[in-house]
Structures are given as C-alpha cells and as structure tokens.
C-alpha cells in the first residue's frame, strides 16, 4: 500500500507539521460550526419540525406541510423574509437563473459589480438576439464592472455605470475561476450600503454558492435583497440528492417562484417525491460538514505553501467559501493534482479524469468528482480550466480525514510522476 512508502511517510510528517501550524485556525472554524449548528437546531425547534414533515407528496403537491415548513426553516436560518427550497432546481446555475428571470423584465438591466460571473452563467446572460431565451435575448440589458487589481469593487466605475434601468446588481460571493479572495459577509454589507446610496431601489442579488455556514451570518442578514444557492453544495449537507434555494424579501422570492412554476401558482405546488427527509437532514448536518471541509482547505493551504506553492486564501486568512485555490504554474502539476484527488475518492477512485470541453465552460476543464451525489461539491472534489497560470480549485470534503487523505494522495501522485520531490519535514 502506498501508505507504507517512504514518500507517503514523508508526506504525513509534512501534514502533521502543517496541522500544528494551523491549530488556532482550526479552533476558530470549530467555533463557527458550533454556533451555526445551534442556529439550525433552533430554527427546527421554532417551527416544530416532526417526522411527518419528512413525508413526500405527489401530483400537484398541494398542502405539503413538509415543503412549507422547510421554506420557513431556511428563511429563519438565513435571516430572510421568505425562502423557496425545491428539488426542482437542477443546479446552482438554474437556481440563480430562476431568481434573475423572476425579478428582471425587458428593458431592465443586470449589472455585476464583482467582475465576470462564473462560467456557467455566461449562457444565462447570453447575447441580444441569440435565440436561446437568455436574459439579453429577452431584451434585458447586461453590464459588468471588473474588480480592481486588489480584488475590491471599482466604486468610481460602478457609480458611472449604474443608470435608471439598472434594476438588479449582482454580487458573486465566491471566487469562481478567478485568482481573488472571496467576499466576506462584512464586505457584502458594505457593498449593499454603497449600492443603495447610489440607487436606493436597486435589488442587490448575491450568488451565495459555496458560502453558506462558512461565517456566522449570511448575506440576507446584512441587507441583501435576494440570494440563491445549490443544495448539492453547502446547505444540503452531503445528504440532499438535488435542489436549490432562493431566499430574501418575500415579494422577490414570490416572483422567483412564479418563474419556477407559473404566474399565479408559484410556491404553492410542487410534489416533493420523497426528498424532504434528505433536505431537512442535510441542512441539520451542513454546519458541521462545512466546518470539516474548511478544516481540510486550511490544511491544504498550509501544506502546499510549505511545499513552495502559492495558495489563495492563505491558511491564516478568513474563510468565506469552501474553495481553496492552488497555483501550480504548469499543466503537468495541475493535472496530476486533480487526478490524485480522484484517486483518493471512495467512489470511482479507479476513474482517471482528463481535460474535456465541458458544456457551459469556455476552456477545457478537468474535474475530480468521486462523489455519492453527482456534482456534489460539498464532497471532496477539484476542478480547473486548462489555462495559464494553471490554478486548481479544490472544495469540499464530508470529513476532515478524507480531505487530508485526498491531499496526501494528490501529492504522492505528483511525486510518483517525478514532478515533485518530497524530503523529510524539518518543521
């Protein structure tokens, strides 16, 4: 077994040194997970969640009390007026698209102030007359303001760019495929204040994917009008088999519900088909599992930094999403790392990922995803566009032990190919 090799033994000594270095960061993450766990339990208690709420519905799904209470629990956990939590959302992109189409109308404008959003949203935004039913195809304007070199919002350009037609301002909390820091909730709160000072009636929308439960508060608790996320990321706890959520002001959530189903129907229908137990239990588990994943990300940042690689965030920096970026600088290092993460999986460890032209992405992408839930990125996974400077984006991990094992396996894979030399740790 590779665990018995000299390379593996050396890697373990490096990992143990990294764990000693990050012990104070681990303690802070554990405290955040603890407080978020209490918050979720208290929301369950407030709404008297019982086992009958886990029963599924069929057909139209009228009077599905489990579905109704789940919405109330999510709204309370996120400090929002209302929430829409459904298995009918097929991905985070679908959920975000539903929210945006729900509140925008022809002649309105969507303005992203955090630069170009994640690759899969580009087709949702589209181009005028592209015939795909995209936002711009429906006559909704679009603009974006690139971030400054230090990763902050370019407020001078934002003030010039916003017009009477700017109805929604988009903020992407996570880094996506960019080498920048993700935004903290405190930074988002400042953005909201400055945007409302420019245009008081603007709707501030946040793509909250990968961010839930990484901090003690959520964007809707600091003035964000509408936000969306995926249940196969943080809030599903690795249990929810599919779905997404939209949360925020009640009138805006209702508009999104009309887009999901039909005007006049909204969130009053929708058979849950046996998904409720997983959604409730996943939410219950989410704070702890997010904490486990964040522990793994901090270890990865510290260990790769010790071995000479640049990471973002650095191990000592605040965490506001699951994603750990590692700059490899070469295609060979990047591919070996991603393939090593796959090799460490409990599911599909025998599969070797290769770069391919994945729909919705602008460059070939390599993805490691040996997951119980297809595409479940709260589970340990890694992906990267094959483009310079060859940055890998690792996220998730249902247990810290698995993330640690994945990191060591990826490093050993690199060592076996002769592109990384591991000496005994002296730290």
Buried (B, 14 or more C-beta within 10 A) or exposed (E): EEEEEEBBEBBBBBBEBBBEBBEEBBEEBBEBBEEBBEBBEEBBEEBEBEEEBBEBBEEEBEEBEBBBBBBBBBBBBBBBBBBBBBBBBBBBBBBBBBBBBBBBEEEBBBBBBBBBBBBBBBBBBBBEEEEEEBBBBBEBBBBBBEBEEEBBBBBEEBBEBBEEEBBBBBBBBBBBBBEBBBBBBEBBBBBBEBBBEBBEEBBBBBBBBBBBBBBEBBBBBBBBBBBBBBBBBBBBBBBBBBBBBBBBBEEBBBBBBBBBBEEEEBBBBBBBEBBBBBBBBBBBBBBBBBBBBBBBBBBBBBBBBBBEBBBBBEBEBEBBBBBBBBBBEEBBBBBBBBBBBBBBBEBBEEBEBEBEEBEBBEEBBBBBBBBEBEBBBBBBBBBBBBBEEBBBBBBBBBBBEBBBBBBBBBBBBBBBBEBBEBEEBEE
